[in-house]
Amino acid sequence: MKDFDTLFFEYFNRKNDLNITFTKTEFYNYTVQIAAFSDRLSTLYPNQKEVAAQNKEKWLSESYEDYLEYKASQKK
């Protein structure tokens, strides 16, 4: 969990930093790693399997283009 928390907060801190824009590779590295952690959580907490599966799908469906639009709107 500690590694997940570190990764998750690093992602959001960097995502919201006006001076940082992820490359496509960086963006997908974060989202895929977070999705993988969600998948592992379903193994650790079987009663949360459905929530973990939804979270995994959410992270895997994140779009780099949507991220770039978000960054552009932040700079306005």
NORKA-V441263 format. One record per residue. N is the residue number from 1. RES is the residue in three letters. OMEGA is omega as a letter, one per 30 degrees, with the letter a starting at -180 (none if undefined). D_LAST is the distance of its C-alpha to the last C-alpha in Angstrom with 2 decimals. Layout:
{{N	RES	OMEGA	D_LAST} {N	RES	OMEGA	D_LAST}}
This chain:
{{1	MET	a	35.67} {2	LYS	l	34.76} {3	ASP	l	33.49} {4	PHE	a	31.46} {5	ASP	l	29.88} {6	THR	a	29.09} {7	LEU	a	27.54} {8	PHE	a	25.58} {9	PHE	l	24.10} {10	GLU	l	23.44} {11	TYR	a	21.52} {12	PHE	l	19.28} {13	ASN	l	18.85} {14	ARG	l	17.92} {15	LYS	a	15.70} {16	ASN	l	13.61} {17	ASP	a	13.73} {18	LEU	a	10.56} {19	ASN	a	13.22} {20	ILE	l	14.99} {21	THR	l	14.75} {22	PHE	l	18.02} {23	THR	l	20.27} {24	LYS	a	21.69} {25	THR	l	24.85} {26	GLU	a	23.35} {27	PHE	a	21.44} {28	TYR	l	24.68} {29	ASN	l	26.82} {30	TYR	a	25.08} {31	THR	l	25.16} {32	VAL	l	28.75} {33	GLN	l	29.95} {34	ILE	l	28.59} {35	ALA	l	30.27} {36	ALA	l	33.45} {37	PHE	l	33.47} {38	SER	l	33.17} {39	ASP	l	36.14} {40	ARG	l	38.11} {41	LEU	l	37.52} {42	SER	l	39.32} {43	THR	a	42.32} {44	LEU	a	42.27} {45	TYR	a	41.75} {46	PRO	l	43.55} {47	ASN	l	42.97} {48	GLN	a	39.19} {49	LYS	a	39.65} {50	GLU	l	37.94} {51	VAL	l	34.82} {52	ALA	l	34.71} {53	ALA	l	35.09} {54	GLN	l	32.22} {55	ASN	l	29.97} {56	LYS	l	31.14} {57	GLU	l	30.39} {58	LYS	a	26.89} {59	TRP	l	26.08} {60	LEU	a	27.85} {61	SER	l	25.93} {62	GLU	a	22.46} {63	SER	l	20.77} {64	TYR	l	19.06} {65	GLU	l	17.30} {66	ASP	l	15.92} {67	TYR	l	14.84} {68	LEU	l	12.98} {69	GLU	l	11.18} {70	TYR	a	10.41} {71	LYS	l	9.18} {72	ALA	a	6.88} {73	SER	l	5.48} {74	GLN	a	5.58} {75	LYS	a	3.80} {76	LYS	none	0.00}}
